[in-house]
Amino acid sequence: MADRLPLTLRAYQRLSAAATPLAPLVLARRMKRGKEDPRRIAERRGEAALERPKGPLIWAHGASVGEMLSVMPLVELLRARGFNMLVTSGTVTSARLAEARLPAGAIHQFVPLDAPRFIARFLDHWRPNLALFAESDLWPNLIVSCADRAVPLILVNGRLSERSYARWRRLPRTIATLLTRFDLCLAQSESDAERYADLGAPRVSTTGNLKLDVPAPPVDGQKLAAMQAAIGSRPVIVAASTHAGEESLIIEAHRRLRASFRGLVTIIAPRHPERGAGIVGIASVAGVPAVLRSRGHLPDRATEIYVVDTIGELGMVYRLSPIVFMGGSLVRHGGQNPIEPAKLGAAILHGPYVSNFTEIYGALDDVHGAEEITDVNRLTVRFGAFLTDAKARRAVSEAARETVELLGGALERTLAAIEPYLMQLRLEQG
């Protein structure tokens, strides 16, 4: 198929091949920034320390934590049916999630850098019989190499934002060449499906958002109990998965509210935990006492801002407060996933920038299961209203929970769509 590729993809292949000698420098720089696991750096070059299991192998790929979470129930079901499962991702945090949550027998590897030599080495070793790519992580060499080896490719939980759609429309032959390599494109929503079809995906259907079928995040009972004991009866609000520019607004809202709500604790869980110390600095400048969870602190009487700069503890954070602001939405990021706090009974606030989850936020807002705020004044007012009126808060959280349950079913529809491929693998096993 290489001779049929458009010039853009042929140029990409040549440039990525030529740049392969620079990979050690790139990986070393990423290691210094904490973005690579030095013990497993060989995996980024396609080298595997683990043996391939015997028999057919299904490969599921999710770029980062969000994509991994979305495919985890699918991986669990396929593993329970007896299929060998290889799961890849590209971030250290997603690897930690895989270690904690993958079912027994499933294998996790870091996805190799998208260089032809590394991809070939990876595919030579693992020889997948079916590949499931989550959401929108379209690496050209990976896709083309799989197709050249006749590995069936299925895009699951497919998502394509308006911004990405507009970018790809400038390269119509490039994206069409990549999308035609997929046997199926299973989209989250009708609008996603329309965008994929317009860009050239040949077989598109809407199966819904797998994240709606992800169970509520787990929690360490002892850690939760310790936090609840430390906080006691003090009022609590949560700001989850926040981004730069949002924490200052959260802290200002807290500063305005603390006189009216004695003992108020605001828990901030930044999307990128390494920013924790900077958030404490912002609080200090504002005259608000703050501590970091990563340093072993629990919130004491003097603590007003508690920064959860740790990995994998949102399940605990959401259970500590019935009021949650979802980050990435007051800045132009596109919003973070509101499904988990909705499942755990939170009244949700969010900003106007929620393009990553347009349909979900729209459905929640329509039934008053979430509320949009646009500035610190409105944020302060709504935090205060939810802290004051428990009945109204419960009505919002119940509407959110019911809406998320009604929107579910994507896992069942996805399984039905890929069943013919699973049947073929069973025949090969026999």
Secondary structure, 3 states (H helix, E strand, C coil): CHHHCCHHHHHHHHHHHHCHHHHHHHHHHHHHCCCCCHHHHHHHHCCCCCCCCCCCEEEEECCCHHHHHHHHHHHHHHHHCCCEEEEEECCHHHHHHHHHHCCCCCEEEECCCCCHHHHHHHHHHHCCCEEEEECCCCCHHHHHHHHHCCCCEEEEEECCCHHHHHHHHCCHHHHHHHHCCCCEEEECCHHHHHHHHHHCCCCEEECCCHHHHCCCCCCCHHHHHHHHHHHCCCCEEEEEEECCCCHHHHHHHHHHHCCCCCCCEEEEEECCHHHHHHHHHHHHHCCCCEEEHHHCCCCCCCCCEEECCCCCCHHHHHHHCCEEEECCCCCCCCCCCCHHHHHCCCEEEECCCCHHHHHHHHHHHHCCCEEECCCHHHHHHHHHHHHHCHHHHHHHHHHHHHHHHHCCCHHHHHHHHHHHHHHHHHHHHC
